[in-house]
Amino acid sequence: MSRSWTDRVDQLLYDGERVERRVECGRATVFVTTHRVLAFEPDEVGSAYRHVDRPNVASATIRTDGATRHLLRAGGGAIVGVSLLGLHLLVSFAALVPSADLEQPDARTDSGGAVVGNAIETVEILFRMIDLAILASGLLAIAVAAGGGLLYARSRARRLVLEVRGDDDIAFAADEIDDVGAVALELEDAIRPDSSLEEITRDDADGSGSKPPTP
């Protein structure tokens, strides 16, 4: 779809709008018109076409970034994991349970003492399980953080980005562009507010503008 539309972009223009610059960005194509910036991204998931009013395009830059969701997962997992492991090292719930043998030397000699001893042992086992659960949860959170960090590192890539005010930026994979630096400069030059004025000035200098009649 996008390949055919790049050859028929005039059908998408408003009345009085005209194309000033066509820039190839790898497999994507960007048209800078007198009013808007039109981007065709044939291999992107979702919409293959976006258009932004030209004043809302701030600049064209080259960035190296990754998927933010992986970074957030890594950060959150690290915070939870370190907190749980720190709690496990500082506090032992099982150690808070008094020893039945120390508190009651003759606890096993009667039925009442046996019941108390069994209850204390049950509570101690329960608290040991809590300690193990905290340790296991901390290790699991650290593993999640490590996985998120690995995924973020793998998702990092260089992109040519058109910064859009008030909306999502338009990004193209930099490794698909032969000379991404030159393309970024060309786009930056094309979207400048004074580029249209320069063209009008050139037209006037060539004599195409209107002149007052000579008496």
Rosetta blueprint (number, residue, H / E / L):
1 M L
2 S H
3 R H
4 S H
5 W H
6 T H
7 D H
8 R L
9 V H
10 D H
11 Q H
12 L H
13 L L
14 Y L
15 D L
16 G L
17 E L
18 R L
19 V E
20 E E
21 R E
22 R E
23 V E
24 E E
25 C E
26 G L
27 R L
28 A E
29 T E
30 V E
31 F E
32 V E
33 T E
34 T L
35 H L
36 R E
37 V E
38 L E
39 A E
40 F E
41 E L
42 P L
43 D L
44 E L
45 V L
46 G L
47 S L
48 A L
49 Y E
50 R E
51 H E
52 V E
53 D E
54 R H
55 P H
56 N H
57 V E
58 A E
59 S E
60 A E
61 T E
62 I E
63 R E
64 T E
65 D E
66 G L
67 A L
68 T H
69 R H
70 H H
71 L H
72 L H
73 R H
74 A H
75 G H
76 G H
77 G H
78 A H
79 I H
80 V H
81 G H
82 V H
83 S H
84 L H
85 L H
86 G H
87 L H
88 H H
89 L H
90 L H
91 V L
92 S L
93 F L
94 A H
95 A H
96 L H
97 V L
98 P L
99 S L
100 A H
101 D H
102 L H
103 E H
104 Q L
105 P L
106 D L
107 A L
108 R L
109 T L
110 D L
111 S H
112 G H
113 G H
114 A H
115 V H
116 V H
117 G H
118 N H
119 A H
120 I H
121 E H
122 T H
123 V H
124 E H
125 I H
126 L H
127 F H
128 R H
129 M H
130 I H
131 D H
132 L H
133 A H
134 I H
135 L H
136 A H
137 S H
138 G H
139 L H
140 L H
141 A H
142 I H
143 A H
144 V H
145 A H
146 A H
147 G H
148 G H
149 G H
150 L H
151 L H
152 Y H
153 A H
154 R H
155 S H
156 R L
157 A E
158 R E
159 R E
160 L E
161 V E
162 L E
163 E E
164 V E
165 R L
166 G L
167 D L
168 D L
169 D L
170 I E
171 A E
172 F E
173 A E
174 A H
175 D H
176 E H
177 I L
178 D L
179 D L
180 V H
181 G H
182 A H
183 V H
184 A H
185 L H
186 E H
187 L H
188 E H
189 D H
190 A H
191 I H
192 R L
193 P L
194 D H
195 S H
196 S H
197 L H
198 E H
199 E H
200 I H
201 T H
202 R H
203 D H
204 D H
205 A H
206 D L
207 G L
208 S L
209 G L
210 S L
211 K L
212 P L
213 P L
214 T L
215 P L
